[in-house]
């Protein structure tokens, strides 16, 4: 069972925990710098990340991030999605979702997806899934 009582958000080293039951929709706006938005409860949220290398980190297990069909979840300007929680998590993408994520680099959209062997990725069609990259001892898949 996933603990849905608390969600946490971290920006440039500042972290805050908020009762997820008290929030109907998260709106997270970041500015310059490299930000990490850490969520352990995927409910309705919008992230509009500013300049820098921004990442969404999914904690816990049995979380499904559906950027292909969800109307309650929107990510803009996020360069990395990290699914490596404590168990199985899934990600659903489309070409349109990746282009929205890459609003900081519209000429060369790029998304890094970090995942474990127990995570599930659904890429959709219309773009290239690059060969795995080995960086700092981990395997990364690059979608362009």
C-alpha positions in Angstrom: 0.0 0.0 0.0 1.3 3.5 -0.9 1.3 6.0 1.9 -0.7 8.9 0.4 -0.9 11.0 3.5 2.2 13.1 2.7 3.7 14.5 -0.5 7.0 16.3 -0.6 8.5 18.9 -2.9 12.1 19.9 -3.0 13.6 23.0 -4.7 17.3 23.7 -4.7 17.8 21.9 -1.4 14.7 23.3 0.3 12.2 20.6 1.0 8.7 20.7 2.3 6.2 17.9 3.2 2.5 18.7 2.8 -0.6 16.6 3.6 -1.7 15.3 0.2 -5.3 15.2 1.4 -5.2 19.0 1.9 -4.3 19.6 -1.8 -6.7 19.3 -4.7 -4.1 20.3 -7.4 -0.4 21.1 -7.1 0.9 24.0 -9.0 4.7 24.1 -8.9 6.6 27.0 -10.6 10.4 27.0 -10.6 12.9 29.6 -11.8 16.6 29.4 -12.7 18.6 26.6 -11.2 18.5 22.8 -11.1 15.3 21.8 -9.3 14.0 18.4 -8.1 10.3 18.0 -7.6 9.9 14.8 -5.5 6.4 13.3 -5.3 5.2 10.2 -3.6 1.5 10.7 -4.5 0.7 11.2 -8.1 -2.5 13.2 -8.0 -3.5 16.2 -10.0 -0.5 18.5 -10.5 1.1 21.0 -12.9 4.9 21.6 -12.9 6.2 24.6 -14.9 10.0 24.4 -14.5 12.2 27.3 -15.4 15.8 27.3 -16.7 18.3 24.7 -15.6 18.2 20.9 -15.4 14.9 20.1 -13.6 13.7 16.7 -12.7 10.6 15.0 -11.5 11.4 12.2 -9.0 8.7 9.6 -8.3 9.0 7.9 -4.9 7.1 4.9 -3.6 5.7 2.1 -5.7 2.6 1.4 -7.9 2.7 4.9 -9.2 1.6 5.6 -12.8 2.6 8.8 -14.5 0.4 9.0 -17.6 1.4 12.0 -19.7 -0.3 10.5 -22.8 -3.9 10.8 -21.7 -4.1 12.3 -18.2 -5.9 15.6 -18.0 -4.9 16.3 -14.3 -1.1 16.1 -14.8 0.9 18.6 -16.8 4.7 19.0 -17.0 6.5 21.8 -18.7 10.3 22.4 -18.9 11.2 19.1 -17.1 14.4 17.5 -18.5 14.4 14.3 -16.4 11.8 11.9 -15.0 13.1 9.4 -12.4 10.8 6.4 -11.8 13.2 4.6 -9.5 11.0 4.5 -6.4 10.8 1.6 -4.0 9.0 -0.8 -6.5 7.1 -0.9 -9.8 6.2 2.4 -11.3 5.1 3.3 -14.9 5.4 6.1 -17.4 3.2 6.7 -20.5 4.5 9.3 -23.0 3.6 10.7 -26.4 5.6 12.9 -28.8 3.4 15.9 -27.8 4.1 15.3 -24.1 7.9 15.3 -24.7 7.7 18.5 -26.7 5.8 20.2 -23.8 8.4 18.9 -21.4 11.2 20.4 -23.5 9.9 24.0 -23.6 13.4 25.2 -22.5 14.9 23.6 -25.6 12.3 23.7 -28.4 14.9 23.1 -31.2 16.3 20.0 -29.6 13.7 18.4 -27.2 15.4 15.9 -24.9 14.0 13.9 -22.0 16.1 11.6 -19.7 14.1 8.8 -18.1 15.7 7.0 -15.1 14.2 3.6 -14.2 14.7 0.2 -12.6 14.2 -3.2 -14.0 10.8 -3.4 -12.3 9.5 -0.1 -13.9 7.4 0.0 -17.0 7.8 2.5 -19.9 5.3 3.2 -22.7 6.9 5.6 -25.3 4.2 5.9 -27.9 5.1 6.7 -31.5 6.5 9.5 -33.6 10.0 9.9 -32.1 13.2 8.1 -31.5 14.2 6.2 -28.4 18.0 6.4 -28.2 20.3 3.6 -27.2 20.9 3.3 -23.5 23.6 5.7 -22.2 25.9 4.7 -19.4 26.5 7.7 -17.2 28.0 7.8 -13.7 27.3 4.1 -13.2 23.7 4.1 -14.3 21.8 3.3 -17.5 19.8 6.1 -19.0 17.4 6.1 -22.0 17.2 9.3 -24.1 14.0 10.1 -26.0 14.3 12.6 -28.8 
